[in-house]
Each structure stands twice: as structure tokens, then as C-alpha cells.
Amino acid sequence: MDTSFWLTTWEQNKIGFHQQDINAYLKSYWQDLGTPQACRVFVPLCGKSLDMLWLCAQGHSVLGVELSPLAVRDFFAEHGLTPEHSEEQDFYHWQAHALAILQGDFFKLSHDHLNGVGGVFDRAALVALPPELRSAYARQLMQILPATASMLLVVFDYEQSQMAGPPFAVSASEIHALYGDSYHITLLAEHDALAAYPQLQAQGLEQLQENVYVLSPRGLSLSQSGC
């Protein structure tokens, strides 16, 4: 799976992963991160997610990163926002009020891009990547995030042999392998989610769990995490 896969997915409007409403787990569990309003929030592989608008409404400034220029243009157009945009090394920068999206390759982000980030919401990034890219994604994310940033992570878990993905299955053991050396990992909720995703059931899935985790930096309590 390379960048052309996702660019084509957007161009062909094969975006069943895009949610038409704010993510319910975000609304239910975001407060468990304890991220101060003054902190920026990072949304990796953001697409045109409405979750970014909700996070702004909570008082955060929001930074997304998205490969597809079509997704970025659609996001601002669909919400009546007129962004300022500029070109910088490796990225196009789009900004409207407290919401910014860097259009380009996640793996070219640097620590400077994420300055001031105190929280991360990952609903559609880790699960979008095959196993060989997930470890690289997690390493990159940990390298560029401020040391005090916490994360709200939502993943699917299912029998991978029943469906090719994406979205891919990400088990609890893999999350601990990817992030456990740097973060305390707490399972907040697990839901039987198959009925909510008939398009995945139609691909042969017989069981689907949607699991919600908080990742807080080791050495810090949630009250100490932030920006």
C-alpha cells in the first residue's frame, strides 16, 4: 500500500471510512485525556473529519495532516470556511481560524510542526495502515510529538483473515508492542460494533470489536500531561 492508493481512494470517492457525524467515542472519552484548552490537538490522517470541528468547539486549536488535496479542499468547502493557504517545504498549509491542515506526507512531519500539541485523536490513522507500516507510523508519531502529549486511540479488532482491510485489525497486544515502552495504556471501552458497520459485515466479518484507549506518557500522570 503506497500513497497512490489513498489518493485514488479519494479521487474515486471510495470513502466509506468517512463518518457523517462527530465520533461518539471522541465526545464520550475526550475529557479522560485532561488536555487543557490551551493545547493544540493533532489529528493524523485526518481526511475531512468533522471531529476537528468538534475539537475546535471545545476550545482547542487543531492541526490535521492529510495526504489528499481533494480531502482538504472538500473539508473547508463543505463547512463554508475560506482558508488561507501557503506552501512550505513538503506541505501545503491550510488555515481557517484555529484549525490548520498540513496537506502532504505524514512521514515528512517534524517535531517543529507539532510544537504545542498536547493531545492526539487517532480514530482513522493506525487502522488505515497495514502491519508493515504501523510500526513505522508509531515510531514517527512518537518522535515528533512533544513528550507530554497524550493520545485517545480508537481501533478495530477482528479476525484479519476474514477481511483484507483497510480498516485493519489492531489487537491490544500490538498496541502495547508499538507504544508500551513510552506510554501507559488504558483500555477505556470495548464495543461489539459489527451491527454499526454493515459494509464490513458484507465483506465477510463475523465479529468486530471497536476499542478505545488512552495513552499517557510514562513518567507523567494525566494531570501533568498537556502542552
Buried (B, 14 or more C-beta within 10 A) or exposed (E): EEEEEBBEBBEEEEBEBBBEEBBBBBEEBBEBBBBEEEBBBBBBBBBBBBBBBBBBEBEBBBBBBBBBBBBBBBBBEEEEBEBEBEEEEEBBBBBBEBBBBBBBEBBEBEEEBBEBBBBBBBBBBBBBBEEEBBEEBBEBBBEBBBEBBBBBBBBBBBEBEBBEBBBBBBBBEBBEEBBEEBBBBEEBEEBEBBEEBEEBBEEEBEEBBBBBBBBBBEEBEBEEBBB
